[in-house]
Amino acid sequence: MVRADGRKATFVVDDADSFAKDDFPSERVYGDTPDAQVRLITCAGAYDRQARDYTENLVVFAHLV
């Protein structure tokens, strides 16, 4: 990622966790942080054909270095 000032923004992964859809930690994922951070959220777990969705979300946590 290139910043407005032309410098390259580099993030380092701190953690990656899977969470059940009905136990998603909204505050941990979407809450304010003291510094620049990124959250990548994608599907994980088994695919539930009836619900037409995966049972979990994988969240990757990273911070700006």
N, C-alpha and C positions, 0 to 999 in steps of 0.2 A: 504494500500500500504506500502511495506517495502522498505526503502531507502538502498542505497549501504552500508551505515555505520551501518545498522541493526536497526536503529530507525524506528518507525512507522510514516508515513506521514498521517496527519489528515486534512481534508478539511471541511470547514463550508460553507453551502449555503448562499449566500447573496441575490440572486434574481432569479426569473424564469419568463421569458417573452416569449410570442408567437409573431412571426413576419411573415407577409405575405411573400411568396417566392419572390415576386418582390420588396419587401421593406426590405430586409435582411440587418442588420447593420454590414457589414463586418469588418469595423474598430473596432467597439466595441467588436465584438466576437473574431477576429483574431489579433487585434493590440497588441503591446507590453504592458506589465504591469510592475509596479515598484516592484512587489513581485511575488511569486509563486501563480498561479491561475489555475483553471480548468474550461473548458467549456464543458458541455455535450449538444450535439445537436441531436435532434430526431424529428420525424414527429409529426404534430399536425394539428388541423383544420379538415375540411371535406375532405373526399376522393373523388377526381375527377376521375371518371371512364374513361372518355375520355383521360385525360392526364396520367392516371395510376400513380397518385401521390397525396400526400396530399397538401392542399392549404397553409399550414403554417409550420414553424419550431418552436419547443419549445427549448429554450436555457436556461440551468441552469448555473448560475455563482457562483463560489465558490473560496474561498481563503484558503491558508495553515495557520494553527494555530499551 
